[in-house]
Amino acid sequence: MHELPQTLVNGLTLGALYGLIAIGYTMVYGIVQLINFAHGEIFMIGGFGALTIYLWLPSDTALALAIPLMLVGGVIASVGVATAAERFAYRPLRGAPRLAPLITAIGLSIALQQVVWAFYPDAKKPRSFPQFEGESFKVLDNLSIQRGDLFLLIAAPLCMFALGMFVSKSRTGRAMQATAQDPDTAKLMGIDTDRIIVMAFAIGGAFAAVAATAHGLKYGQINFEMGFIAGLKAFTAAVLGGIGNIYGAMLGGVVLGLAEALAIRYIEDIPGMHQLGGGAWKDVWAFTLLIVVLLVRPQGLLGERVADRA
């Protein structure tokens, strides 16, 4: 029990990371009912975009000054790739059977990995990412927080609440809700649904870039394969919280992160469960949680916000 506060904070920061990526899944699926399995690679590209900006800066640039510029670089890279994917890969398949865009998303995911590898020939090796000086600071005797985690704990709720206010209060946000409910009727009412869909992809890409920068600050490295598992976990978080629900995506991420952290720390202490604990089993427990939640509450913790379409 002495280690419980630290375990909970670790799970909370991991969950915030999953939640930021999951919002991209839930935005796109909520509007066009597309599972964008390339979103994990958009997250990865945001990390490399942020790193590229950092490498261009003078070596004596303070990290506090570099982070806003890195975020801008990461957002430009992620949003550019996300909107290009919507325009050239997904839009031509909008009226096709659902299996076609799903297969396209998987192919695009692999292609984006190879593109990054081509630009960074040593991308298979983890690339060093800048970190704050001083790994962590103490809050309590049994609780310390990494400085990179603090950035994540601040950025994740700010991004989530800002997006929630944008969607619920702004004219564009209401247009997004109308498009998600019935795109044909929304178009008849004068809404440019193509622009709304592009915005959904762009917002998801921007959030993925913030998450990628936070990931780099937290772990001190990135690599071209980091988007695959992170994307699967984020999609799991979106389903857990209720697909199409912005707050549900973040809640699902937090629940998933806490479940992983608690399982890693405490499962091995249960008699007869020693071999099922530790970090090697964290993915197993994450997807086990997904199965249990879907069996008990198929619509997710906060419920789906997706319109039925024929």
Residue pairs with C-beta under 8 A, 6 or more apart in sequence:
2 142
3 142
3 265
5 140
5 142
5 143
6 142
6 143
6 144
7 261
7 262
7 265
7 266
8 258
8 261
8 262
9 143
9 145
9 149
10 261
11 254
11 257
11 258
11 259
11 260
11 261
11 262
12 153
12 254
12 257
12 258
13 146
13 149
13 152
13 153
13 218
13 257
14 257
14 260
14 261
15 237
15 253
15 254
15 255
15 256
15 257
15 258
16 152
16 153
16 156
16 157
16 214
16 250
16 253
16 254
16 257
17 152
17 156
17 211
17 214
17 215
17 218
17 230
17 253
17 257
18 230
18 233
18 234
18 236
18 237
18 252
18 253
18 254
18 256
18 257
19 156
19 160
19 234
19 237
19 249
19 250
19 251
19 252
19 253
19 254
20 155
20 156
20 159
20 160
20 207
20 208
20 210
20 211
20 214
20 250
20 253
21 39
21 40
21 43
21 207
21 208
21 211
21 230
21 231
21 233
21 234
21 237
21 253
22 234
22 235
22 237
22 238
22 241
22 249
22 250
22 252
22 253
23 159
23 160
23 163
23 203
23 204
23 207
23 238
23 246
23 249
23 250
24 36
24 39
24 42
24 43
24 82
24 203
24 204
24 205
24 207
24 208
24 234
25 35
25 36
25 39
25 204
25 234
25 235
25 238
25 243
25 249
26 238
26 241
26 243
26 244
26 245
26 246
26 248
26 249
27 200
27 201
27 203
27 204
27 246
28 34
28 36
28 39
28 200
28 201
28 204
29 35
29 36
29 238
29 243
29 244
29 306
30 180
30 200
30 243
30 244
30 245
30 305
30 306
31 176
31 179
31 180
31 183
31 196
31 197
31 200
32 90
32 94
32 183
32 197
32 200
33 98
33 306
33 309
34 90
34 101
34 102
34 105
35 102
35 105
35 235
36 85
36 90
36 105
36 201
36 204
37 102
37 105
37 106
37 108
37 109
37 231
37 235
38 85
38 105
38 106
38 108
38 109
38 112
39 82
39 204
39 208
39 231
39 234
39 235
40 109
40 227
40 228
40 229
40 230
40 231
40 232
40 234
41 81
41 108
41 109
41 112
41 113
41 116
41 227
41 228
41 231
42 78
42 81
42 82
42 85
42 112
42 204
42 205
42 208
42 227
43 78
43 208
43 209
43 211
43 212
43 215
43 226
43 227
43 230
43 231
43 234
44 112
44 113
44 116
44 212
44 222
44 224
44 225
44 226
44 227
44 230
45 77
45 78
45 81
45 112
45 116
45 212
45 227
46 74
46 75
46 77
46 78
46 205
46 208
46 209
46 210
46 211
46 212
46 213
47 74
47 129
47 209
47 212
47 213
47 215
47 216
47 222
47 226
48 77
48 116
48 119
48 120
48 123
48 127
48 222
48 224
49 73
49 74
49 75
49 76
49 77
49 78
49 209
50 70
50 71
50 73
50 74
50 77
50 209
50 212
50 213
50 216
51 70
51 127
51 129
51 216
51 222
52 73
52 77
53 66
53 69
53 70
53 72
53 73
53 74
54 66
54 69
54 70
54 129
54 130
57 66
57 69
63 130
63 131
63 132
63 133
66 130
67 151
67 213
67 217
70 213
71 209
71 210
71 213
74 209
74 210
74 212
74 213
75 205
75 206
75 209
75 210
77 209
78 205
78 206
78 208
78 209
78 212
79 202
79 205
79 206
79 209
80 205
81 112
81 205
82 201
82 202
82 204
82 205
82 208
83 198
83 201
83 202
83 205
85 108
85 201
86 197
86 198
86 201
87 198
89 104
89 105
89 108
90 101
90 104
90 105
91 194
91 197
93 100
93 101
93 104
94 101
109 227
109 228
109 231
113 224
113 225
113 227
113 228
116 123
116 224
117 123
117 124
117 224
120 127
120 224
123 223
123 224
124 223
124 224
124 225
125 223
126 221
126 222
126 223
127 221
127 222
127 223
128 220
128 221
129 216
129 217
129 219
129 220
129 221
129 222
130 216
130 217
131 147
131 148
131 217
131 220
132 147
132 148
132 217
134 147
135 146
135 147
136 144
136 145
136 146
136 147
137 144
137 145
137 147
138 144
139 145
145 153
146 218
147 217
148 214
148 217
148 218
148 219
148 220
149 218
151 214
151 217
152 214
152 217
152 218
155 210
155 214
156 214
156 250
157 250
159 207
159 210
160 246
160 247
160 250
163 203
163 207
163 246
164 246
164 247
166 172
166 173
167 173
167 176
167 177
167 246
172 196
172 199
175 186
175 191
175 196
176 196
176 199
176 200
178 185
178 186
178 189
178 191
179 186
179 191
179 193
179 196
179 197
180 244
180 305
180 306
180 307
181 307
182 307
183 193
186 193
186 196
187 193
212 222
215 222
215 226
215 230
216 222
229 283
233 256
233 283
233 286
234 253
236 252
236 256
236 286
236 287
236 290
237 249
237 252
237 253
237 255
237 256
238 248
238 249
238 252
239 252
239 290
239 294
239 300
240 248
240 251
240 252
240 255
240 256
240 289
240 290
240 293
240 300
240 301
241 247
241 248
241 249
241 250
241 251
241 252
241 253
241 255
241 300
241 301
241 302
242 248
242 252
242 299
242 300
242 301
242 302
242 303
242 304
242 305
243 300
243 304
243 305
243 306
244 304
244 305
244 306
245 300
245 302
245 303
245 304
245 305
247 302
248 300
248 301
248 302
248 303
248 305
251 301
251 302
252 300
252 301
255 289
255 301
256 286
256 289
256 290
259 285
259 286
259 289
260 282
260 285
260 286
263 277
263 281
263 282
263 285
264 277
264 278
264 279
264 281
264 282
265 277
266 277
267 273
267 276
267 277
267 281
267 285
268 274
268 275
268 276
268 277
268 278
269 277
270 277
276 284
293 300
293 301
